[in-house]
Amino acid sequence: MLDSKKRKTLKSAIAIAGSALMLIACGKKEEPKPAATAAPAPAAAPATASDPLKVAFIYVGPVGDAGWTFAHDNARKAVEAEFAGKITTSFVEKVPEGADAERVIRDLASQGNKLIFGTTFGYMEPMLKVARQYPDIRFEHATGYKTAPNMAVYETKTYEGAYLAGVIAGKMTKSNKLGVVASFPIPEVIRNINAYTLGAQSVNPKVTTRAIWISSWFDPSKERDAALTMISQGVDVLIQNTDSPATVQAAEEKGVYAFGWDSDMSKFGPKAHLASAVINWTPYYRQSIQSMLDSKWTSGETWWGVKENSIDLVSLNPALPDEVKKVVADRKAELATGKAIVFTGPILDQSGKEVVAAGKEAETGMLKGMNFYVKGVEGSIPK
């Protein structure tokens, strides 16, 4: 052993492989098709020194979850400091999707906030409804696909972090069995499972991956139970697509490896922790707020990754072999140039059918609507 975070109660159904799935907690629903960018809304009047721009954030989890919400709130703090005197920020945490989310979003709009960020997929429909009622306010929704003249969407390429973690996992596993503590069977999470597997297989073709779905984004008890179950099945390297550090803690307890997710979780399992695939929301929030201050805000869709400094793999365990560190550094450098290396063919699905041809990149539509496992992932996607 080495030394050493949408979010979402369901609002509607996801179409995955032709089946309807009712989700809870994160509001993930029907599979998004790439949405056309909405026409720009008229720019809001710039804030002045005497009238700072009011910016609000609404979170599905607690700011102390050590994962998804924690990462968003760290970015909120960073931009508040950076734009000191020009903006004021506020947040509401632990807001479930549905009617309560709509109430909170409307309340924030009525309080004079001119820019409101909703940080989980399940806020999409409530935010869209409120946005239509407040055309002079700008709304931004994380991980969704519906836009409006005054509502934009933004997302990060978490799959790039999962891929980099997979490279390490493929090198460090002894059993060749990897595990994922998964939240909901939506494209975002399926992408991450596949990317983790592809990263591992790129250095170790013998690797297989299994996932346990807990139907929650933040439930430390369920996360721990899922991790322990896979460990008992011989899994010796774990990653998660959930928001607490319970998976890392379980790995530390049982003497296997694990990765932090969304935020740096190294302190929760110094020996087990191999690295953390983290999201840095600060660059995007900085750009959006600056566009408001410059009266240049427009609606649209943004999807950033390693290249934009929005995704990273951090806190690599110092005891990792130098050869492993070098491979990961090289792959990260490729991603930083914008090279598509994660979902570039040949890629086969579970049945062995080629879904991405050799030398071709997976289309954005496939990525955003991903509803299949790649070869090497065991089990089936829940219906």
C-alpha positions in Angstrom: 0.0 0.0 0.0 1.2 3.5 -0.7 2.0 6.1 1.9 0.5 9.1 1.8 -18.5 15.8 -5.1 -26.6 16.6 -11.2 -27.2 16.4 -7.6 -30.3 15.8 -8.3 -34.0 14.6 -7.4 -35.8 13.6 -10.5 -38.1 15.7 -12.4 -38.6 13.4 -15.5 -37.4 10.3 -17.2 -34.2 9.5 -19.1 -34.5 7.7 -22.4 -31.6 5.2 -22.1 -31.5 2.5 -24.7 -35.1 3.0 -25.5 -36.3 2.6 -21.8 -37.7 5.1 -19.4 -36.0 5.5 -16.1 -37.3 7.5 -13.2 -34.5 9.1 -11.3 -34.4 10.7 -7.9 -32.2 13.1 -6.0 -30.5 14.7 -9.1 -33.4 15.3 -11.4 -31.8 13.5 -14.4 -34.3 12.7 -17.0 -34.9 12.1 -20.7 -31.7 11.7 -22.6 -30.6 15.1 -23.9 -30.1 15.6 -27.6 -27.6 18.4 -28.4 -29.6 21.6 -28.1 -29.3 24.4 -30.5 -27.8 27.5 -29.0 -30.4 30.0 -28.0 -30.3 33.5 -29.4 -28.4 36.0 -27.2 -30.4 37.9 -24.7 -29.9 41.7 -24.5 -26.9 42.3 -22.3 -27.6 43.4 -18.7 -26.5 46.8 -17.6 -23.0 46.6 -16.1 -22.7 46.9 -12.4 -21.0 49.9 -10.9 -18.8 50.3 -7.9 -21.7 51.6 -5.9 -24.0 48.9 -7.2 -22.2 45.6 -7.2 -23.5 42.7 -9.3 -25.5 40.3 -7.2 -24.7 36.7 -8.0 -26.4 33.7 -6.4 -25.7 30.0 -6.4 -28.1 27.1 -5.6 -26.7 23.8 -4.5 -28.2 20.3 -4.3 -25.8 19.2 -1.5 -24.1 20.6 1.6 -21.1 22.8 1.0 -19.2 20.5 3.2 -19.8 17.3 1.1 -16.1 17.3 0.1 -17.2 16.7 -3.5 -19.4 18.3 -6.1 -21.0 21.1 -4.0 -17.8 21.7 -2.2 -16.0 22.3 -5.6 -18.7 24.8 -6.7 -18.5 26.7 -3.5 -14.8 26.9 -3.6 -15.1 28.5 -7.0 -17.8 30.9 -5.7 -15.4 32.0 -3.0 -12.6 32.4 -5.5 -14.5 34.7 -7.8 -16.0 36.7 -5.0 -12.4 37.5 -3.9 -11.2 38.1 -7.4 -14.1 40.6 -8.2 -14.1 42.2 -4.7 -16.1 45.3 -4.7 -17.7 44.5 -8.1 -19.9 41.6 -7.1 -21.6 40.1 -4.1 -22.4 36.4 -3.9 -24.8 34.3 -1.9 -25.8 30.6 -1.9 -28.5 28.3 -0.8 -27.4 24.7 -0.1 -29.2 21.3 0.2 -32.0 22.3 -2.1 -33.8 19.3 -3.6 -35.1 19.4 -7.2 -38.7 19.9 -8.0 -41.1 22.4 -6.5 -38.7 23.4 -3.8 -36.0 24.3 -6.3 -38.4 26.4 -8.3 -39.4 28.3 -5.1 -35.7 28.9 -4.1 -34.8 30.0 -7.7 -37.7 32.4 -7.8 -36.9 33.8 -4.4 -33.3 34.5 -5.4 -34.6 36.2 -8.5 -36.9 38.4 -6.4 -34.0 39.4 -4.2 -32.3 41.4 -6.9 -29.7 38.8 -8.1 -28.9 39.5 -11.7 -27.0 36.2 -12.3 -28.1 32.9 -10.8 -26.3 29.6 -11.1 -28.1 26.3 -10.6 -25.6 23.6 -10.1 -27.4 20.3 -10.7 -29.2 18.7 -13.6 -32.5 18.5 -11.8 -32.8 22.3 -11.6 -33.1 22.5 -15.4 -36.9 22.6 -15.7 -37.5 24.8 -12.6 -34.8 27.2 -13.7 -36.2 27.4 -17.2 -39.7 28.2 -15.9 -38.4 30.9 -13.6 -36.1 32.3 -16.4 -39.2 32.9 -18.6 -40.8 34.9 -15.8 -37.7 37.0 -15.2 -36.3 38.0 -18.7 -34.0 40.6 -17.3 -32.1 38.2 -15.1 -29.4 35.8 -16.4 -29.6 32.1 -15.4 -27.0 29.4 -15.9 -27.6 25.7 -15.4 -24.9 23.1 -14.8 -24.9 19.9 -16.9 -28.3 20.5 -18.6 -29.2 20.9 -22.3 -32.1 23.3 -22.4 -31.3 27.0 -23.1 -33.3 30.2 -23.4 -32.4 33.8 -24.4 -31.5 34.4 -20.8 -30.5 30.9 -19.7 -27.2 29.2 -20.6 -25.8 25.8 -19.7 -22.3 24.8 -18.7 -20.6 21.5 -18.0 -17.2 20.0 -17.5 -15.6 17.0 -19.2 -15.4 14.9 -16.1 -14.7 11.9 -18.3 -11.2 13.2 -18.9 -10.4 13.0 -15.2 -11.9 9.5 -15.1 -9.7 8.5 -18.0 -6.5 9.8 -16.3 -7.5 8.0 -13.1 -8.0 4.8 -15.2 -4.5 5.0 -16.5 -3.2 4.8 -13.0 -5.7 2.1 -12.0 -4.6 0.0 -14.9 -1.0 0.2 -13.8 -1.7 -0.4 -10.1 -4.3 -3.1 -10.0 -3.1 -6.6 -9.1 -6.5 -8.4 -9.5 -7.3 -6.6 -12.8 -10.7 -5.9 -11.3 -11.8 -2.2 -11.1 -14.9 -0.9 -9.4 -17.1 2.2 -9.7 -19.6 3.5 -7.0 -22.1 5.0 -9.4 -25.0 7.3 -8.8 -27.6 7.3 -11.6 -27.4 5.6 -15.1 -27.3 8.8 -17.1 -24.9 9.6 -19.9 -22.6 11.7 -17.7 -22.0 8.8 -15.3 -21.9 6.1 -18.1 -19.3 8.2 -19.9 -17.2 8.3 -16.8 -17.4 4.6 -16.2 -16.4 4.0 -19.9 -13.6 6.5 -19.8 -12.2 5.0 -16.6 -12.2 1.6 -18.2 -10.7 2.9 -21.5 -7.9 4.6 -19.6 -7.1 1.5 -17.7 -7.2 -0.7 -20.8 -4.8 1.6 -22.6 -2.1 0.4 -20.3 -3.5 -3.0 -19.2 -5.8 -4.8 -21.6 -6.7 -7.4 -19.0 -8.7 -5.0 -16.9 -12.4 -5.3 -16.3 -14.7 -2.9 -14.5 -17.9 -3.3 -12.6 -20.3 -0.7 -11.1 -22.8 -0.7 -8.3 -25.6 1.9 -8.7 -26.8 3.5 -5.5 -29.5 5.9 -6.9 -28.1 8.9 -5.0 -25.5 11.5 -5.4 -24.8 11.9 -1.7 -25.4 9.0 0.6 -22.2 8.1 2.5 -23.7 4.9 3.9 -24.8 3.5 0.5 -21.5 4.6 -1.0 -19.6 2.7 1.7 -21.7 -0.4 1.3 -21.2 -0.4 -2.5 -17.4 0.0 -2.1 -17.2 -2.8 0.5 -19.3 -5.1 -1.7 -16.9 -4.7 -4.7 -13.9 -5.1 -2.5 -15.3 -8.4 -1.3 -15.6 -9.4 -5.0 -11.9 -8.9 -5.6 -11.9 -5.3 -6.8 -8.7 -3.6 -5.7 -9.0 -0.1 -7.3 -12.1 2.0 -6.8 -13.5 5.2 -8.2 -16.8 6.9 -7.6 -19.3 9.2 -9.3 -20.8 10.2 -6.0 -20.1 13.1 -3.7 -18.8 12.0 -0.3 -15.4 10.5 0.6 -16.9 7.3 1.8 -15.4 5.2 -1.0 -11.9 6.4 -0.2 -12.4 5.8 3.5 -13.6 2.2 2.8 -10.6 1.5 0.6 -8.3 2.8 3.3 -9.9 0.5 5.8 -9.7 -2.5 3.6 -6.2 -2.0 2.2 -7.0 -1.3 -1.4 -6.8 1.7 -3.7 -9.2 4.5 -4.5 -9.5 7.9 -6.2 -11.1 11.1 -4.9 -13.8 12.6 -7.1 -14.7 16.3 -7.9 -12.5 17.6 -5.1 -9.2 16.5 -3.5 -10.0 13.7 -1.1 -6.5 12.6 -0.2 -6.9 13.4 3.5 -9.6 10.8 3.9 -7.4 7.9 3.0 -3.7 8.8 2.7 -2.6 5.2 1.9 -5.5 4.2 -0.3 -5.7 7.5 -2.2 -3.9 7.3 -5.6 -5.1 10.7 -6.9 -8.2 12.8 -7.2 -10.1 13.7 -10.4 -11.2 17.2 -9.6 -13.3 19.9 -11.1 -12.2 23.6 -11.1 -15.3 25.7 -11.7 -13.4 29.0 -11.2 -12.4 29.6 -14.9 -16.0 29.3 -16.0 -17.5 31.4 -13.3 -14.8 34.0 -13.9 -15.7 34.2 -17.6 -19.4 34.3 -17.0 -19.2 37.0 -14.3 -16.8 39.1 -16.4 -19.2 38.9 -19.4 -22.0 40.3 -17.1 -19.8 43.2 -15.9 -18.8 43.9 -19.5 -22.5 43.8 -20.7 -21.5 40.9 -23.1 -23.3 37.9 -21.6 -24.9 35.6 -24.1 -26.8 32.3 -23.9 -25.3 29.1 -25.2 -23.6 25.8 -24.2 -20.1 25.4 -22.7 -18.2 22.2 -22.1 -14.7 22.5 -20.8 -12.0 20.1 -19.7 -8.3 19.7 -19.1 -7.5 22.2 -21.9 -9.4 25.0 -20.1 -8.0 24.1 -16.7 -11.5 22.9 -15.6 -10.5 19.3 -15.1 -7.4 17.9 -13.5 -5.9 14.9 -11.7 -4.3 16.1 -8.5 -2.5 14.9 -5.3 -0.9 11.9 -6.9 0.3 9.6 -4.2 4.1 10.3 -3.8 4.8 6.6 -3.7 3.4 6.0 -7.2 6.2 4.6 -9.5 7.9 7.2 -11.6 6.9 5.3 -14.7 3.2 5.6 -13.8 3.5 9.3 -13.1 5.2 9.8 -16.5 2.5 8.0 -18.4 -0.2 10.1 -16.7 1.7 13.3 -17.2 2.0 12.5 -20.9 -1.7 11.8 -21.3 -2.7 14.9 -19.5 -0.4 17.0 -21.7 -2.2 15.6 -24.7 -5.5 16.5 -23.3 -4.3 20.0 -22.5 -3.6 20.5 -26.2 -7.1 19.6 -27.0 -6.3 16.2 -28.4 -9.2 13.8 -28.2 -7.7 10.7 -26.8 -10.5 9.3 -24.5 -13.2 8.3 -27.0 -11.1 7.9 -30.1 -11.6 4.6 -31.9 -11.5 1.8 -32.3 -14.0 1.5 -29.5 -16.2 -1.6 -29.0 -19.3 -2.0 -26.9 -20.0 -4.9 -24.6 -21.1 -7.1 -27.4 -18.0 -6.5 -29.4 -19.7 -4.2 -31.9 -17.6 -1.3 -33.2 -19.2 1.9 -32.1 -16.3 4.2 -33.0 -14.1 3.4 -35.9 -10.3 3.3 -35.7 -8.9 6.8 -35.8 -12.3 8.5 -35.5 -13.5 10.6 -32.6 -16.8 9.9 -31.0 -19.4 12.6 -32.0 -20.7 15.0 -29.4 -24.1 13.5 -29.7 -22.9 10.1 -28.8 -21.0 11.4 -25.8 -23.9 13.5 -24.5 -26.4 10.6 -25.0 -24.1 7.7 -24.1 -26.2 4.7 -23.2 -23.9 1.7 -23.6 -20.9 0.2 -21.8 -17.6 -0.3 -23.6 -16.1 -3.7 -23.8 -14.6 -4.7 -20.5 -17.4 -3.3 -18.3 -19.3 -6.1 -16.7 -23.1 -6.1 -15.9 -25.8 -4.1 -17.5 -27.0 -0.6 -17.3 -30.1 -0.3 -15.0 -33.4 0.3 -16.8 
